[in-house]
Amino acid sequence: MTHDCDIRSYRDGDEQQILRLRQRVFGDLDPVRLSSGTWRWQFRYNPAGEGFCALAEDHGRIVGQYAVIPTRFWMNGKRSRFAMSCDTMIHPAYRRKGLFTKLAREVYRHIESVHGIQTVWGFPNKASLPGFTMHLDWRLLKLFPLRVMPLRPLGICYGLLYLGKKPFPARGASRRHKHAKGEGKSVGFARRHGLVIEPLRRFSEEFDVLWKTHGSLVPIIQVRNADYLNWRYFGVSDFGYRVFAIRQNRQLAGYIVLRIMTQMGCFFGVLTDVFPFPVQDIPTTSEVFRFARDYCRTQGAEFLTCLISRADPSFLRNAGFFKIPKVLNPRPWYFGARYSPGDAPVLSREKDWHLTYGDTDIV
């Protein structure tokens, strides 16, 4: 059927059809992303530049998309521009006919020839992974386990029984607003003298200093300056990110971002981002994780999950996270990239990448 489809780039106004296609492909998974405002935030207002979309059109109807957004990275002491693969969508009636590969190659040709971007990275799902690795020169660098910290054991067991089945209202959803009055309060820790975690409404210039101080200590990391952080975590209020500054003796030591979500019958917390990692030292970082645990528990979450690629597994175990068995894992986190041979010695080492859920396009 590919011969019946026209392959073209995005034109103003296409987002309405793109969002209808998204709902057809993904349903109501994270419904915030079904709004045109969120689409513009991601693809038009990105501080790293506008997104690039290749579309498949059949008699005026958009039936496929391959899209990337530019991302600014710090790689071994140099600023680099990569592209993150996201929102890959093919209408069910047009799958297995080569559209995905054709659209992706068109995007790669464009970003390399026009913008000089050679590295594309992202988190393919299980269905699309073979297409990336077999036809588009991607390398699977890591399968991250799903790690969870039980907060309400009966609730998490109840939810896991329904993973992969038809979604239903989460048991904890009614508790979401019950504890909301406490969200604006600062939290101090008597166990760590001088440590205070306080809510943020905006990332100020002092976070640029934090980035300059700690960003260069990681081989490969997405630039986390104030400009990016304000776009990422305050650009769309409906995501409901809870952002906190971490201060030690009144000096900025880092930040942490949490999100409370309802998916697949579970009401849970997400440790979306924390920077730097570790925060000062392991004891301080452990206190920060205890704050995340206690905060999400007061919001009624049944468990807390996190993805921190450079964290030692023993630290996560000691913090209370355990790996979900593969048979129960509803969302394997495949991480991969496509890069030039010259960059392979650096980019192929997954241990050198600093990644959190905040670097994904999902949470």
C-alpha positions in Angstrom: 0.0 0.0 0.0 3.0 2.3 0.3 2.7 3.2 -3.4 -0.6 4.8 -2.6 0.8 7.1 0.1 2.6 10.4 -0.4 5.6 11.0 1.9 5.9 14.7 2.8 7.1 16.9 5.6 4.9 18.6 8.2 2.8 21.6 7.2 1.0 24.1 9.5 -2.2 22.7 10.7 -1.2 19.0 10.3 -1.2 18.6 14.1 -4.9 18.0 14.2 -4.7 15.0 12.0 -1.5 13.9 13.7 -3.3 13.9 17.1 -6.2 12.0 15.8 -3.7 9.4 14.5 -2.0 9.4 17.9 -5.3 8.6 19.6 -6.0 5.8 17.1 -2.6 4.3 17.7 -2.0 4.9 21.5 -5.5 5.5 22.8 -5.7 7.6 25.9 -2.3 6.7 27.2 -1.2 10.0 28.9 -4.1 12.0 27.5 -2.2 15.3 28.1 -0.3 14.5 24.9 -3.5 14.5 22.9 -3.9 18.3 23.1 -2.6 20.7 20.4 -1.0 22.8 23.1 1.2 20.0 24.2 2.0 19.1 20.6 3.2 22.7 20.0 5.2 22.7 23.2 7.0 19.5 22.1 7.5 20.2 18.4 7.4 24.0 18.0 8.6 25.6 21.3 11.5 23.2 22.1 14.5 25.5 23.1 16.8 23.1 21.1 14.8 23.8 17.9 11.6 22.8 16.1 10.9 19.1 15.6 11.2 17.3 12.2 8.2 15.2 11.0 7.8 13.0 7.9 4.2 12.1 7.2 2.5 9.5 5.1 -0.7 10.7 3.5 -3.3 8.7 1.7 -5.9 10.7 -0.2 -5.6 13.7 2.2 -5.5 11.5 5.4 -2.4 11.2 7.5 -1.8 7.6 8.2 1.8 7.5 9.4 4.4 9.7 11.1 8.1 9.5 12.0 9.3 12.4 14.1 12.3 13.6 16.0 13.0 16.6 18.2 16.5 18.2 18.4 18.3 17.7 21.8 21.3 19.5 23.1 23.9 17.1 24.7 27.2 17.5 26.5 29.5 14.7 25.1 33.0 14.4 26.6 33.4 18.1 27.2 31.8 19.3 23.9 28.3 20.5 23.1 26.6 18.3 20.5 23.2 18.3 18.8 21.4 15.0 18.7 17.8 14.1 17.7 15.4 12.2 19.9 13.1 9.7 18.1 9.5 10.0 19.4 5.9 9.6 18.4 6.4 7.0 15.7 2.9 6.1 14.5 1.5 4.0 11.7 -2.2 3.5 11.3 -3.0 -0.2 11.9 -4.3 -0.7 8.4 -1.0 0.5 6.9 1.5 -1.5 9.0 4.0 -4.1 7.7 4.2 -2.3 4.3 7.5 -0.5 4.7 6.1 2.9 5.7 7.9 3.2 9.0 11.3 2.6 7.4 10.6 4.9 4.5 9.5 7.8 6.8 12.5 7.3 9.1 15.0 7.4 6.3 13.4 10.6 5.0 13.8 12.2 8.4 17.4 11.0 8.8 18.3 12.3 5.3 16.8 15.7 6.1 18.4 16.3 9.6 21.8 15.1 8.4 21.9 17.1 5.1 20.2 20.3 6.4 21.1 20.4 10.1 24.2 18.2 10.3 22.7 15.9 12.9 24.0 12.3 12.7 23.0 10.9 16.1 19.4 9.8 16.8 18.5 8.2 20.1 15.4 7.1 22.0 13.4 4.4 23.6 11.7 2.2 21.0 8.9 0.0 22.2 9.0 -3.7 21.8 7.0 -3.7 18.5 9.2 -1.1 16.7 12.6 -2.2 18.0 13.2 -4.8 15.2 12.5 -2.1 12.6 15.0 0.2 14.2 17.8 -2.3 14.6 17.3 -4.4 11.4 16.5 -1.6 8.9 17.7 1.8 10.3 21.2 1.0 11.7 20.2 1.5 15.3 22.1 -0.3 18.1 20.3 -1.5 21.2 22.5 -0.2 24.0 20.5 -1.2 27.1 17.3 -2.8 28.3 16.6 -1.0 31.5 14.6 -3.0 34.1 11.5 -1.6 35.5 12.2 -0.8 39.1 9.5 -0.1 41.7 9.4 0.8 45.4 6.2 -0.5 47.0 4.4 2.2 49.0 1.1 0.3 49.5 1.8 -3.4 48.9 -1.8 -4.4 48.6 -2.4 -1.7 46.1 0.5 -2.6 43.9 -0.4 -6.3 43.9 -3.9 -5.4 42.9 -2.7 -3.3 40.0 -0.2 -5.9 38.8 -3.0 -8.4 38.4 -4.5 -6.2 35.8 -1.4 -5.0 33.9 -1.9 -5.5 30.2 -5.6 -5.8 30.6 -8.3 -3.2 29.9 -7.5 -0.1 31.9 -9.9 0.7 34.8 -10.0 3.6 37.2 -7.1 3.4 39.6 -8.0 2.6 43.2 -5.9 5.4 44.5 -7.3 8.1 42.2 -9.8 9.4 44.8 -6.8 10.0 47.1 -5.1 12.3 44.7 -6.7 15.5 46.0 -7.0 14.5 49.6 -3.4 15.4 50.4 -2.9 18.2 47.9 -3.0 20.9 50.6 0.5 19.8 51.7 2.2 20.2 48.3 3.4 23.7 48.9 5.2 23.1 52.2 9.0 22.9 52.5 10.4 19.6 53.9 13.4 19.6 56.3 15.3 16.5 57.4 16.4 16.3 61.0 18.5 13.2 60.1 20.7 15.4 57.8 21.4 18.7 59.4 20.8 21.7 57.1 19.1 19.7 54.3 15.9 21.3 53.0 13.8 20.3 50.0 11.4 23.1 48.9 9.0 23.4 46.0 9.9 25.4 42.9 7.8 27.5 40.6 10.6 28.2 38.1 14.2 27.4 37.6 16.3 30.5 38.1 19.8 31.4 37.0 21.3 29.6 39.9 20.4 26.4 38.2 22.6 27.4 35.3 25.5 27.5 37.8 24.5 24.1 39.0 24.6 22.8 35.5 28.0 24.3 34.7 29.3 22.8 37.9 28.1 19.3 37.5 27.2 18.7 33.8 30.8 18.2 32.6 31.3 15.4 35.2 29.2 13.0 33.1 30.4 11.7 29.7 27.1 12.0 27.9 24.2 14.0 29.3 21.4 16.1 27.9 22.0 19.8 28.7 20.1 20.6 31.9 20.3 24.4 32.1 17.5 26.6 33.3 16.2 27.3 29.8 15.7 23.6 29.1 14.4 22.7 32.6 11.7 25.4 32.5 10.5 24.2 29.1 10.6 20.5 30.1 8.9 20.7 33.5 6.9 24.0 33.5 6.0 24.3 29.8 2.8 22.2 30.2 1.1 22.5 33.5 -1.2 19.6 32.9 1.6 17.1 33.2 1.5 17.9 36.9 5.3 17.8 37.6 6.2 18.5 41.2 9.6 20.2 41.1 11.8 20.7 44.2 15.1 22.4 44.9 17.5 20.6 47.2 19.5 22.9 49.5 22.2 22.1 52.0 22.9 24.8 54.5 20.9 27.2 52.2 23.2 26.4 49.2 21.7 24.9 46.1 22.8 21.3 45.8 20.4 20.0 43.2 16.8 19.4 42.2 14.3 16.6 42.0 11.2 16.2 39.9 8.2 13.9 40.8 5.0 13.1 39.0 1.9 11.2 40.1 0.3 9.2 37.3 -2.6 6.8 36.7 -2.0 4.1 34.1 -3.1 0.5 33.6 -5.0 0.4 36.8 -2.2 1.7 39.0 -1.9 5.0 40.8 1.8 5.6 41.2 4.7 8.1 41.7 7.5 8.6 39.2 10.9 9.9 40.2 11.2 11.7 36.9 14.5 13.4 37.3 17.2 14.2 39.8 20.4 16.2 39.2 23.2 15.9 39.9 23.4 12.2 40.7 24.5 11.6 43.4 23.4 14.7 45.2 26.6 15.6 47.1 27.1 12.1 48.5 25.3 8.8 49.0 23.8 9.7 52.5 22.4 12.9 51.2 21.1 11.2 48.0 19.5 8.6 50.2 17.6 11.3 52.1 16.4 12.8 48.9 15.0 9.4 47.8 13.3 9.1 51.2 11.7 12.4 50.5 10.4 11.1 47.2 9.1 8.0 48.9 7.3 9.9 51.6 5.9 12.6 49.3 4.4 10.0 46.9 3.0 8.0 49.7 1.2 11.0 51.1 -0.3 11.6 47.7 -1.8 8.1 47.8 0.6 6.4 45.3 0.8 2.6 45.5 4.4 2.5 44.3 7.3 4.7 43.2 9.3 4.0 40.1 12.6 5.5 38.7 15.1 5.2 35.9 18.6 6.5 36.7 21.0 4.9 34.2 24.2 5.7 36.1 22.9 4.6 39.6 24.6 1.6 41.1 22.0 -1.2 41.4 23.0 -1.7 45.0 22.1 1.9 45.8 18.7 1.4 44.3 18.2 -1.8 46.2 19.2 -0.2 49.5 16.8 2.7 48.7 13.9 0.2 48.4 13.6 -0.4 44.7 13.3 -3.9 43.2 13.1 -5.1 39.6 9.8 -6.2 38.2 10.1 -9.8 36.7 10.1 -9.7 32.9 6.8 -11.7 32.7 5.0 -8.9 34.6 6.8 -5.9 33.0 4.2 -4.0 31.0 6.8 -1.6 29.5 10.3 -2.8 28.7 12.6 0.2 28.5 14.8 -0.4 25.4 17.4 2.3 24.9 19.1 2.6 21.6 20.8 5.0 19.2 22.0 5.5 15.6 25.3 7.2 15.2 28.3 7.6 12.9 31.1 5.1 13.1 33.4 7.9 14.3 31.3 8.4 17.4 30.8 4.7 18.2 33.7 4.5 20.7 31.9 7.1 22.8 28.2 6.6 22.2 28.2 2.8 22.2 29.1 2.7 25.9 25.7 2.8 27.6 27.3 3.2 31.0 28.4 6.7 29.9 24.9 8.0 29.2 23.1 9.8 32.0 19.4 9.1 31.5 16.3 9.5 33.6 12.6 9.3 32.9 12.9 13.0 32.3 14.9 12.3 29.1 12.1 10.1 27.7 9.0 11.5 25.9 6.6 9.5 28.1 7.0 10.5 31.7 
